[in-house]
Amino acid sequence: MKLRPLLSLALLALPAAAMAQPAAPARRLSASEVVTAVAALEAAVEAKYFDGERRPRVLRTLAEGRASGRYALTDPEALAAAVTADMVAATGDKHLSLTWRPGSSGSNVEAVRAQFWRELPRRRNYGVEELRILPGNLRYVRIAGFPWDGEPGRRAYDGAMRFLADGDAAILDLRGNSGGNPAAVNYLASHFVPTGTLLATYAQGARTGRSVAQEVQVTSLRDRATAPPVYVLVDRRTISAGEEFAAHVRRFGFGTLVGEPTAGASMRNEFVPVPPGFVASISVGTVAHAVGGDNWEGKGVEPAVPAPSADALALAQAVALEKLAAEGAEIYREDWAGRAAQLRARLGGPAGSQ
């Protein structure tokens, strides 16, 4: 059976909502369709999974599930969930998955999926989904994912950076960031580190690559003598490419991470159609950060300021305001200090109690 990839995007883990297709009638699988689906998945893993040590564990797990009758399920969503849980349990690799996507296999699949992915970056504004001015002139940007489309994406990030640059502190919210394309991460990180900085290296089969900070067409935070301090919010749902940016923040030291450890999924992945309507995500490569030479697989990126996800924004605001009250322009210090005290009271304790 010849399996053709639907898409090859590094570090991609978009949420189900982002990939949602028009509702279809309830579908039940026949026994032969289950056998075909699992066999196709095994073939995809055998052909594409890059880790020679973990590949046999995946194949053995799938064979055991098939032989035990655990996959004798007529509900395709249930089958996808069972197979995914088994593969992740066997390897710890959160980029391994099987998802039910009716219409993902067939003669028109490439055209339909190509159009969907082509339009996704624009429809999500390249991940830049919210900009706000918080009390005390703290500038807030939420980046929900890292879809990418070249020049339009650069314009979206440049605009967000201009907005942040006029704040007294900058907060980037990557909680729940679902990942995406490393090119988007590269360009965003380029606003914070010198042009030409090596960010990471990639390996996919016999191919290798380097991610290097680019020149940006906007006055970036790195270029300003009085650049605002940067705080980046993360949590356990920050995954894949979202974690790559968090790793840049932590390892290059251009901001302070606030929140929870990230998900711990660093692999490059590729999507492969699996009949009669599934899509498999297969890990096809790995990444090594320029600082330290390792990655965040299985361990995530640790925040400098720990906090439950729900409290991360308020805590980042409090920390930023306290710093401004101690070091910022004197005419605003009383205001910043008062706002910080209010946030600390809401969080249930003074500075240092977190």
C-alpha positions as CSV (number, residue, x, y, z in Angstrom):
1,M,0.0,0.0,0.0
2,K,1.4,3.4,-1.0
3,L,0.9,6.1,1.6
4,R,1.3,9.7,0.5
5,P,1.8,12.4,3.1
6,L,-0.9,15.0,3.4
7,L,1.3,17.6,4.8
8,S,4.8,17.9,6.3
9,L,4.9,20.6,8.9
10,A,7.4,20.6,11.7
11,L,6.3,20.7,15.3
12,L,2.6,20.8,14.5
13,A,-0.2,20.0,16.9
14,L,-3.2,22.0,16.0
15,P,-6.3,21.5,18.1
16,A,-9.3,19.6,16.7
17,A,-11.3,22.9,16.3
18,A,-8.6,24.2,14.0
19,M,-9.0,21.2,11.7
20,A,-12.7,20.9,12.0
21,Q,-14.5,19.7,8.9
22,P,-18.3,20.0,8.0
23,A,-20.4,17.7,10.1
24,A,-21.0,14.3,8.6
25,P,-23.5,11.6,9.5
26,A,-22.5,9.1,12.2
27,R,-20.2,6.5,10.7
28,R,-19.6,2.9,11.8
29,L,-16.6,0.9,10.9
30,S,-16.8,-2.7,9.6
31,A,-14.4,-5.3,10.9
32,S,-12.5,-5.3,7.6
33,E,-12.1,-1.5,7.7
34,V,-10.6,-1.7,11.2
35,V,-8.1,-4.3,10.0
36,T,-7.3,-2.1,7.0
37,A,-6.9,1.0,9.1
38,V,-4.5,-0.5,11.7
39,A,-2.5,-2.2,8.9
40,A,-2.1,1.1,7.1
41,L,-1.1,2.8,10.3
42,E,1.5,0.1,11.0
43,A,2.9,0.6,7.4
44,A,3.1,4.4,8.0
45,V,5.0,3.9,11.2
46,E,7.3,1.3,9.7
47,A,8.1,3.6,6.7
48,K,8.3,7.0,8.4
49,Y,8.8,6.9,12.2
50,F,12.3,8.3,12.6
51,D,13.3,6.8,16.0
52,G,14.7,3.4,15.4
53,E,14.6,2.6,19.1
54,R,11.0,3.5,19.7
55,R,9.6,2.3,16.3
56,P,9.6,-1.4,17.3
57,R,7.7,-0.5,20.5
58,V,5.0,1.3,18.5
59,L,4.6,-1.6,16.1
60,R,4.6,-4.2,18.9
61,T,1.9,-2.2,20.7
62,L,-0.3,-1.9,17.6
63,A,0.1,-5.7,16.9
64,E,-0.9,-6.5,20.5
65,G,-3.9,-4.2,20.3
66,R,-5.0,-5.8,17.1
67,A,-4.5,-9.4,18.3
68,S,-6.2,-8.8,21.7
69,G,-9.4,-7.5,20.1
70,R,-8.9,-4.1,21.8
71,Y,-9.3,-2.4,18.4
72,A,-12.5,-4.2,17.5
73,L,-14.4,-1.0,17.7
74,T,-17.1,0.2,15.3
75,D,-16.9,3.9,16.5
76,P,-14.1,5.5,14.5
77,E,-13.5,8.2,17.2
78,A,-13.2,5.4,19.8
79,L,-10.7,3.5,17.7
80,A,-8.6,6.6,17.1
81,A,-8.6,7.4,20.8
82,A,-7.6,3.9,21.8
83,V,-4.8,3.6,19.2
84,T,-3.4,7.1,20.1
85,A,-3.4,6.3,23.8
86,D,-1.5,3.1,23.1
87,M,1.1,4.7,20.9
88,V,1.7,7.6,23.3
89,A,1.9,5.2,26.3
90,A,4.5,3.0,24.5
91,T,6.7,5.9,23.5
92,G,5.8,9.1,25.4
93,D,5.8,10.8,21.9
94,K,2.9,13.2,21.9
95,H,3.2,13.8,18.2
96,L,2.0,10.2,17.5
97,S,-1.7,10.1,16.9
98,L,-4.6,8.8,14.9
99,T,-7.5,11.1,14.2
100,W,-10.8,10.5,12.6
101,R,-11.3,13.0,9.7
102,P,-14.1,11.9,7.4
103,G,-13.2,12.9,3.8
104,S,-9.4,12.7,4.5
105,S,-9.0,9.8,2.1
106,G,-10.1,9.7,-1.5
107,S,-9.4,11.0,-4.9
108,N,-9.9,14.7,-4.0
109,V,-8.0,14.6,-0.7
110,E,-5.0,16.5,-1.8
111,A,-6.9,19.4,-3.3
112,V,-9.3,19.6,-0.4
113,R,-6.6,19.4,2.3
114,A,-4.3,21.8,0.4
115,Q,-7.0,24.4,0.3
116,F,-7.8,24.0,4.0
117,W,-4.2,24.4,5.1
118,R,-3.6,27.2,2.6
119,E,-6.5,29.3,4.1
120,L,-5.8,28.3,7.8
121,P,-3.0,30.8,8.5
122,R,-5.1,33.8,7.3
123,R,-8.2,32.6,9.1
124,R,-6.3,32.5,12.4
125,N,-4.4,35.7,11.7
126,Y,-1.2,33.8,11.8
127,G,-1.9,32.9,15.4
128,V,-2.0,36.5,16.6
129,E,-5.6,36.3,18.0
130,E,-5.8,39.0,20.7
131,L,-4.1,42.3,21.5
132,R,-5.0,44.3,24.7
133,I,-3.7,47.2,26.8
134,L,-3.8,46.1,30.4
135,P,-3.8,48.6,33.3
136,G,-0.5,50.3,33.8
137,N,0.2,50.2,30.0
138,L,1.2,46.5,30.0
139,R,0.8,45.3,26.4
140,Y,-0.7,41.9,26.0
141,V,-0.7,39.7,22.8
142,R,-2.1,36.2,22.7
143,I,-0.5,33.8,20.2
144,A,-2.7,30.7,19.9
145,G,-0.6,28.9,17.4
146,F,2.0,29.2,14.7
147,P,0.4,28.7,11.3
148,W,2.6,30.4,8.6
149,D,2.2,31.8,5.1
150,G,5.4,33.8,4.6
151,E,5.0,37.6,4.0
152,P,1.5,37.9,5.4
153,G,2.6,36.2,8.6
154,R,5.6,38.5,8.9
155,R,3.3,41.5,8.7
156,A,1.0,40.1,11.4
157,Y,4.0,39.5,13.8
158,D,5.5,42.9,12.9
159,G,2.3,44.6,13.9
160,A,2.1,42.7,17.1
161,M,5.7,43.7,18.0
162,R,5.0,47.4,17.3
163,F,2.1,47.2,19.6
164,L,4.2,45.5,22.4
165,A,7.1,47.9,21.9
166,D,5.0,50.9,23.1
167,G,4.1,49.2,26.4
168,D,5.9,49.6,29.7
169,A,6.0,45.8,29.8
170,A,5.1,43.2,27.3
171,I,3.1,40.0,27.9
172,L,2.9,37.2,25.3
173,D,0.3,34.6,26.1
174,L,1.2,31.1,24.7
175,R,-1.1,29.2,27.1
176,G,-2.8,26.5,25.0
177,N,-0.6,27.4,22.0
178,S,-1.1,24.4,19.7
179,G,2.1,24.5,17.7
180,G,2.6,25.0,14.0
181,N,5.5,25.9,11.6
182,P,9.0,26.5,12.9
183,A,9.3,29.3,10.3
184,A,6.8,31.3,12.3
185,V,8.7,30.7,15.6
186,N,11.9,31.7,13.9
187,Y,10.5,35.0,12.7
188,L,8.9,35.8,16.0
189,A,12.1,35.0,17.9
190,S,14.0,37.2,15.4
191,H,12.4,40.2,17.1
192,F,14.2,39.4,20.4
193,V,17.7,38.1,19.5
194,P,20.4,39.4,17.1
195,T,20.1,38.7,13.4
196,G,22.1,35.6,12.5
197,T,21.7,33.9,15.9
198,L,21.5,30.2,15.6
199,L,18.3,29.1,17.2
200,A,18.1,25.3,16.6
201,T,19.1,22.5,14.3
202,Y,16.8,19.9,12.8
203,A,17.2,16.4,11.5
204,Q,14.7,14.6,9.3
205,G,16.0,11.3,7.9
206,A,19.3,12.1,6.1
207,R,18.3,15.8,5.9
208,T,19.4,18.4,8.4
209,G,18.7,22.1,8.7
210,R,19.5,25.2,10.7
211,S,17.1,27.8,12.1
212,V,18.7,31.3,12.2
213,A,17.3,34.6,13.4
214,Q,16.4,36.8,10.5
215,E,16.4,40.6,9.9
216,V,13.0,42.0,10.6
217,Q,11.4,44.9,8.9
218,V,10.2,46.7,12.1
219,T,11.9,48.3,15.1
220,S,12.1,45.2,17.2
221,L,12.3,44.9,20.9
222,R,15.9,43.9,20.7
223,D,16.8,47.2,19.0
224,R,15.4,49.5,21.6
225,A,17.7,50.7,24.4
226,T,14.6,51.0,26.6
227,A,12.8,47.9,25.4
228,P,10.0,46.8,27.8
229,P,10.6,43.7,29.9
230,V,9.0,40.6,28.4
231,Y,6.8,38.0,30.2
232,V,5.7,34.9,28.4
233,L,2.8,32.8,29.7
234,V,2.9,29.0,29.2
235,D,1.0,25.9,30.5
236,R,0.7,22.2,30.0
237,R,-1.2,22.8,26.8
238,T,1.6,24.8,25.2
239,I,2.9,22.2,22.8
240,S,5.4,21.6,20.0
241,A,6.3,24.9,18.2
242,G,4.8,26.8,21.2
243,E,7.4,25.1,23.3
244,E,10.2,25.9,20.9
245,F,9.5,29.6,21.4
246,A,9.3,29.1,25.1
247,A,12.7,27.4,24.9
248,H,14.1,30.4,23.1
249,V,12.7,32.7,25.8
250,R,14.3,30.6,28.6
251,R,17.6,29.8,27.0
252,F,18.4,33.1,25.3
253,G,17.1,35.0,28.3
254,F,15.1,37.7,26.5
255,G,12.0,37.2,28.7
256,T,10.5,35.6,31.8
257,L,8.4,32.4,31.5
258,V,5.4,32.4,33.8
259,G,3.0,29.5,34.3
260,E,3.3,25.7,34.1
261,P,5.8,23.4,32.5
262,T,5.0,22.9,28.8
263,A,3.7,19.6,27.2
264,G,7.0,18.0,26.3
265,A,6.6,17.3,22.6
266,S,9.5,18.4,20.4
267,M,9.4,16.2,17.3
268,R,8.9,17.1,13.7
269,N,5.8,15.4,12.3
270,E,4.0,14.6,9.1
271,F,0.4,13.8,8.4
272,V,-0.5,10.6,6.4
273,P,-4.0,9.6,5.3
274,V,-5.2,6.3,6.7
275,P,-8.3,4.7,5.1
276,P,-11.2,4.9,5.4
277,G,-11.0,8.4,6.8
278,F,-8.3,8.7,9.4
279,V,-5.2,10.9,9.5
280,A,-2.1,9.7,11.3
281,S,0.5,12.1,12.7
282,I,3.9,10.4,12.5
283,S,7.1,11.8,14.0
284,V,9.7,12.1,11.2
285,G,12.5,14.1,12.8
286,T,13.9,15.8,15.8
287,V,15.2,19.2,16.9
288,A,18.2,20.3,19.0
289,H,18.3,23.7,20.6
290,A,21.3,25.8,19.9
291,V,21.8,26.4,23.6
292,G,22.5,23.1,25.3
293,G,22.1,20.9,22.2
294,D,19.0,19.1,23.6
295,N,15.3,19.5,23.3
296,W,12.2,19.5,25.5
297,E,10.9,16.0,24.5
298,G,9.2,14.3,27.5
299,K,10.1,17.1,30.0
300,G,8.7,20.3,28.6
301,V,10.1,23.8,29.3
302,E,10.1,24.9,32.9
303,P,8.8,28.4,33.7
304,A,10.9,30.7,35.8
305,V,7.8,31.9,37.8
306,P,5.6,28.9,38.5
307,A,1.8,29.4,38.6
308,P,-1.4,27.5,37.8
309,S,-2.5,28.3,34.2
310,A,-5.5,30.2,35.4
311,D,-3.4,32.5,37.5
312,A,-0.5,33.1,35.1
313,L,-1.7,36.3,33.6
314,A,-2.5,38.0,36.9
315,L,0.8,36.9,38.3
316,A,2.8,38.1,35.3
317,Q,1.0,41.5,35.6
318,A,1.8,41.7,39.3
319,V,5.5,40.8,38.7
320,A,5.8,43.3,35.9
321,L,4.1,46.1,37.8
322,E,6.3,45.5,40.9
323,K,9.4,45.7,38.7
324,L,8.1,48.9,37.2
325,A,7.2,50.4,40.6
326,A,10.8,49.7,41.7
327,E,12.7,50.7,38.6
328,G,10.4,52.6,36.2
329,A,9.5,56.3,35.7
330,E,8.9,57.9,39.1
331,I,5.7,59.7,38.0
332,Y,4.0,56.3,37.5
333,R,5.4,54.3,40.4
334,E,2.6,54.9,42.8
335,D,0.0,53.8,40.3
336,W,2.0,50.7,39.4
337,A,2.6,49.7,43.0
338,G,-1.2,50.1,43.8
339,R,-2.2,48.0,40.8
340,A,0.4,45.3,41.8
341,A,-1.0,45.2,45.4
342,Q,-4.5,44.7,44.1
343,L,-3.4,41.8,41.9
344,R,-1.4,40.2,44.7
345,A,-4.5,40.4,47.0
346,R,-6.6,38.7,44.3
347,L,-3.9,36.0,44.0
348,G,-4.0,35.5,47.8
349,G,-0.6,36.6,48.9
350,P,2.3,39.1,48.8
351,A,5.3,38.9,46.5
352,G,7.3,35.8,47.2
353,S,4.3,33.7,48.3
354,Q,3.8,32.1,45.0
